[in-house]
Amino acid sequence: MSDLVEKKCLSTLLKLDPDRVCYASSNRAVGEWNLLLIEKLVKDAVDHVPSKLSKEERKQYGQLKKRLGQISCQFLAHNYDNAPISRQIEALSQKLEPFKKSIHPLIEKTFEHALTKKISELSSGNLKENQTRQLIGELLAFFDRYLVPAMYYMKTPELREAMRELLKKIVKLKETLDPFDFDGALEEGVVTLVKHFLFNLMTSDRIYYNLLNYREGSLDLSDVRLCQKAAHSINEFMLKRLIPFLLDPEVIPSREEIVKIYWNLSTLNRELIDRHSKDGALLFRSLNVLEELI
């Protein structure tokens, strides 16, 4: 239902042509009605922006933003209160911002790939026995060439959720193909996929983010208890979550990010030692292991 509302709103709004029509009519009643109707359509469109957008859909939303900007200017120029429609345009911009900033071409190719659609169709059980061996080979090639590399470019909750849904369908399809996975290659491929997905989720953790972006002197280190608690949480994260992935030869982390985390962690550790000499070396263990890895 949500998809139908989104498509209907988008289709209707894209039919608006501010280059040829002035919606801010000289007839005030007509102009107010146009303003109210357009505002409602834009609000519905904003409320139903899907969690993932194809390249074509992003192009359509880009066209929509341009046209809405023109329409807003029409109302402003004719002394209408365009604040309601301006707010909806801003809300739409915010909804589209993650797609604008974070979608890598490889992710586009992955979600638009014919096999992605095929996975969705076949996960419902529509599979012929003579398709199985060829399909397993196609899936393994798809994993290696598209899915695994794409994992490293997922930077938004929306993209991670879209990938999670695709992985669920792959796992379901794997269960159907299990009797034909004679050498266990598909099982191994799916395990590898899940591993890379979990690594990507780990890089979205607030501790990873805070260590990556830490700036010297940005924390209040006056409270000994809080410092000890923070150092303990960082150690737990480093030793039980991050470092096991770094030790796995199949996982290929960003060396630049890991080196940056190491230096930021070193800075924080030095600050802790300066403030609380007795408890300041709490991060040494994580630092030592990380230093060996880089």
N, C-alpha and C positions, 0 to 999 in steps of 0.2 A: 504493500500500500504506500509506504514511504517513497519507494522508487517511482511509483506512478504520479504522486503529488509533485515530486521534484522535476520529473520530465515534463509534466503538464505546465508547471509554472515557468520553467526555463523556455519551453517552446513558445508560450504566450508572450513572455517578455522579449524574446529575440525577434518577434514580429513587429515590435515597436520601432519606428523609423524617425528619429529626431532630425535627420537631415532633410526630411520632406514634410514632416508634420510638427506643428507647434502644439504641444499638449497643454500649455499654459494659455488656455483660451481667453479671448477678450470678454467672453461671457463668463462672469465670475462663477456662477453656479456650475457650469460645465467644467471649468478649470479645477474647481474644488473637488468635483466628482472624479476627474481624471487623477488628481493628486492622491486622493484617498484610495482609489482602485490600484494604482501603481505601487503605492506604499504597501498595501496588503499582499500583492503578488510577490514583491521583493522579500517581505517578511517570511512568507511561505517558502520561498526559494532558499532563504538563509537557514530556516529551521530544518530543511530536508537536504542539505548538501551531504552527499554520501561520504563514507569513510575512505573511499579510494576513487580516484578519477582517472579516466583514460586520457591520452594525449588530446584526443578530439574534444572531450568534455572540458578539459582545462582551457582549450582554445575558445570554446563557446562561452565559458564563464568570463574569459578575458574580454570578449566582444560585448558581453552583457554589462560589465563594469564601465566600459567606455560609453555605451549608449545611455546608461543610467546617469553618468556624469553630465552628459549633454542635456538630458531631460531636467536634471536638477538645476542646471544653469538657466534653462528656459523659465522655470518657475521663479527663480531668484530675480531674473531680469524683468519679470512682469509683476514684481512686488507681491508674490505669494510667499507664505511661510514654508520654506522648503526644508526646515529642520527635521521633520519626521523621515522624509525620504533620504536625507543626508545621513541620518543615524543608521538606517538600514543598509545604505551603501558601505558605510564604515564597518558594520557587522559582517557584511559579505566579504569585505577585504580581509578581515581577521580570520574568517573561516577558511579562506583560500590561501592564506599566508604560508601554512605548513607545506602545501603542495608546491608553491612558488619557490621556497627556499631549499627544499630537501630532496626532491625527486631526482634521482640519478638516471641517466639514459638506460643503464642496465636494468634498473627496476622497472622502467617503462616496458622494455623489451620482454622482461620476465612475465609481467602480468598480462601483456598483450599477445604472448606467444600462443600458438594454436594448441600446444600441449596443455597449457593451463586450463583452457576451456574443456579440453578432452578429459582432463583429470576430474573436473567437476561433473561431467556427464557420466563417466565410467564409475565414479565412486558410489553412484546410486545403484550399481549392480548390472548395468547394461553392458555386458562383456561377453564376447564369444571366445570359445576355447582356443581357436586357431589364431587369435590375436595376442595371446599371452606372452610368448617368448619375444616376439618383436617389440611388444609394448614395454617389457622389462628393460630391453636394451635402449629403447627411446627414453625411458624415464631416467636411467642411469646417466645417459649423455646429457639430458636436460638438467639433472642435479649438478653435474660437474661444470657445465658451461654457463648455466644461468643462475640457478637457485643459490648455490653456495657462495659464489662471488657477490650476488645481490644482497646477501645477509649483511655485508659490511657497509652497505650504504643506507640502511634503514635508520633514520634519525628521528622519526616522529612516532607518537603513539598510534596514529592512524595507519601508518605503513606497517608497524609491528602487528597490529590487529589483523590487517589484511593478510599478512604472511602467516599468522597463526591459523587463520581460517583455511588457507591453502594447505598448510601442513596437516590439519585435521583430515582433509579430504585425501591427501596422499597416504596417511596412515590407514584410513579406511580402505582405500584401493589396495594397499599392500596386503591387508588381511585377505582380500579376495584372491590376490596373486600368490599368496604363500605356498599353495600346493605345487606351483610351477617354478618356484624360486629354488631350483635344485642345488645351486652352489652357494646360496645364502647372500648373493651379491646385492639383491634388492634390500634385504634386511640390513645389511651393513651400510648401504647407501642412505637409508632412512634414518638410521642411528646417527650417522654423520651429519645429516641435515638438522636433526633436532639439537645436536651438540652445538652447531654453529648458531642456531637460533637462540639457544640459551646463553651463549657467549655474548650475542648482541644485546639480549635483555640485561645481562650483567653490566654492560657498559652504560646502560641507562640508569643504573643505581645512583642515588644521590651522593654516596661516598666517592664513587668513581668520578662523578661530575665535579664534586668539590675539590678533590685532589688534583684533577686536571686543570682546574681554574684557580687554584690557590694563589694568593698574593701575600708576600711577607708583611706581617703586621696587621693583617685583616681580621684576626681573631683576638678576642679578649681572653687572655690566658691567666688571669688573676686567680681564678677559682681552681684549687688543686684537685678537688673531687671531679669537677667537670672535665678537667684535662685528662685525668686518669681514665674516666669513662670514655671520652672521645678516642684516646689512644687505644684502649681495649677494643672498641668497635672497629677502628681502622685495621688493627692487627687481625681481627676475626675475618674481616672482609678480604684483606690481602692474602692471608694464608689459607683460608678455606674456600674462597670463591675465585679471586683473580688469578693467583699463582698456579692453581691446578690447571686452569685453561692454558696459561703460558707454557706449562710443561708438556702440553699435548702437541705433538708435531703436526697434527692435522689442523690446528687452529692457527690462523695467521693474523695476529693483532697488529694494530698500527704501531710500528716501532717508535714513531715520533711521539705518540701519546704516552706510551709506556716510559720512554726516557723522560718526558716532561713530568709524569707522575713521580718518577724516582727523584728528580731534583726538587720538586715541590715538597715531597715527603721529607727529604733531607733538610730543607729549610725549616719546615714545621718542627722536626725533631731538634734542630739546633735551638729554635726559639723555646721549646719546652725545657731543654737543658739549662738555658740561660735563666729561665724563671723558676724552675723547680729541679735543681741539680740531682736530687735523689731519685725523682721519678721521671726525669727527662729522657732517659734512654729506653723508654717503653717501645719505641718504634724500631729499635736496632735490628730485631729479628727479621721484620718485614724488609727492611732496607738491605740487609745482608743477602737474603734470598733473591731479592729483585736485582741487586748488583751483579750477582753471578749469572743471572739470565740475560742481562743486557751487555 
